[in-house]
C-alpha cells in the first residue's frame, strides 16, 4: 500500500498546485464502502464553493484543509492515489490507474474542479480506502490514534531505545504498528531492518543500544531519502533491498547476498540471513528449530488491520470489521505490501474459462464483477461529463 513517502508526495502535489483555489464543482462516488459516514449529496455540498487553504498528513493519512470545516480526509488503504490533471504525482505502483484515455478514471471516488480549471481526483481501484468528511481530522479516529509521525515527529535515539525495551514482540511487527510509529509499512520496515542489520523476528526488547542506534539512523535516512525524491522508487539507492524484495526466492540478491523470505507479523518479509541474525535466546531456539521460509506468496492482501491502525488509548486496536480467518494461499506474485486498511479481504472471484487475461499488476484489481461498483464508476464519469456539457451550453 502507499506508505509515508507516497502519501507525502500526494500532499505536496496538492500544496503546490491547489492552495488558494476555490472548489467550483465536486463529484463524489456513490460507494458507501469508501465514502465513509456521509451521503454523497452532503459531501458534495460541503466542498463546493470552499477554498483550499492547506494540505496535511500524518502517517499514511492525509486531509485537505478548506477555508471552513468540514474537511475531506483520506486513508489511502491498499491502492488510494491522488491524480491532478496535467501534474505528475508519484503513486504507489499498484495504485496506478489509466487517466490518459479517461478522465476522471472510472475508479475516481472524489473529483474536484477548481476555479482555475485545475482538476483533482482521488482514486481507489481496490476499494479499501476511506474518504471521510470531518470537522477536525487531526482529533478524530484514525488519525488521533496514531503514534508519532516518522518524518515530522521522529523519536530521539534515547526515546526509541526506551520504547523498544518495553515491547516483547518482534521488531518487524512493532514497526508496522501505527500506534508506535506512524507511516512505516512493509517495504520501509524491511529496508530499515536490513540496513540496521536486525533480524525481523528479533524481540524489540532485546535489541541492544548499538542496535537501536543503527535502527534509529536507518529509519531516519530511508524515510528522508524516499521523501526527497518524491517517492520515485527509480531514484532510490541501488543498494537498497527494496529493488529486489519482489523477486522469487533463489533469485533475489542485494550486494551479492541472498535475500530470503519469511512471515513476520503476518507479512511477507524480505531479509538477508547473512547480515540479519537472531541474537541471545532467540538464536539458540532458532538453531534447534529452524524458521520456516516463506515462498514469497503475496499474502499481504490478507493482512490484519491490527498491524496498521493504531491502538486507541483503551488498548484495543481499532478495526473496521471483525477479525477474519487467514486467507488461503495465493499463487506466487510479489511481496509488495498491499496492506488492507479495511481489515477485509478482497472478494474472491472465479476465473472464467474464456475470460480476458490480466497482468500481475492488475490481477484482482478490477471490481467489474460487482454490479453496484460498476454502476458507481459509470455514474461518476457521467456526472463529470454532464457538468462539462452544461457549462459548454451556457457559454
Order of alpha helices (4+ residues) and beta strands (2+ residues): alpha-beta-alpha-beta-beta-beta-beta-beta-beta-beta-beta-alpha-alpha-beta-alpha-alpha-beta-beta-beta-beta-alpha-alpha
